Amino acid sequence: MHNDQEIVQVKLDQPKEFQPATTSKAFQMKLGESKTVVVYNRVNNYILDALLKAVFRNDH
């Protein structure tokens, strides 16, 4: 018996007037002379968490 995996594409019906949500800048922070972090309003939580931990890590 083989355990073959299948990839199945799923499409959901969307109204014709559906427009994707726009992405806009939530905040911008300058980290140094040549480093700036820009976070947009639709960032995933786990990405934002990792970013904040990297920027504000405690080097004591």
C-alpha positions as CSV (number, residue, x, y, z in Angstrom):
1,M,0.0,0.0,0.0
2,H,1.4,3.4,-1.0
3,N,0.9,6.6,0.9
4,D,0.9,9.0,-2.1
5,Q,0.2,12.6,-1.2
6,E,-1.8,14.8,-3.4
7,I,-1.7,18.6,-3.8
8,V,-5.1,20.0,-4.3
9,Q,-5.8,23.7,-5.2
10,V,-8.7,25.2,-3.4
11,K,-10.3,28.4,-4.5
12,L,-13.0,30.2,-2.6
13,D,-15.8,32.2,-4.3
14,Q,-15.3,35.9,-3.9
15,P,-17.7,38.7,-4.8
16,K,-16.8,40.5,-8.1
17,E,-16.4,43.7,-6.2
18,F,-13.8,42.1,-3.9
19,Q,-10.6,44.2,-3.6
20,P,-7.6,43.0,-1.6
21,A,-6.9,45.0,1.5
22,T,-4.4,47.7,1.1
23,T,-1.2,47.6,3.0
24,S,0.2,50.8,4.6
25,K,3.1,51.7,6.8
26,A,2.3,51.2,10.5
27,F,5.5,52.6,11.8
28,Q,9.1,53.3,10.9
29,M,12.1,53.2,13.3
30,K,15.6,54.4,12.6
31,L,18.2,52.0,14.2
32,G,21.4,53.7,13.2
33,E,23.0,55.8,10.6
34,S,22.1,53.5,7.7
35,K,19.5,51.2,9.2
36,T,15.7,51.7,9.3
37,V,13.0,49.3,10.1
38,V,9.6,49.7,8.4
39,V,6.6,47.7,9.7
40,Y,3.4,47.5,7.6
41,N,-0.1,47.1,9.1
42,R,-0.7,43.6,7.8
43,V,2.5,42.0,9.1
44,N,2.1,38.5,10.6
45,N,2.3,38.3,14.4
46,Y,5.2,35.8,14.4
47,I,7.3,38.0,12.1
48,L,6.7,41.1,14.2
49,D,7.6,39.2,17.3
50,A,10.9,38.0,15.8
51,L,11.7,41.5,14.5
52,L,11.1,43.1,17.9
53,K,13.1,40.5,19.7
54,A,16.0,41.0,17.2
55,V,15.9,44.8,17.5
56,F,15.4,45.0,21.3
57,R,17.5,42.0,22.4
58,N,19.2,42.4,25.7
59,D,23.0,42.2,25.3
60,H,23.9,42.3,29.0
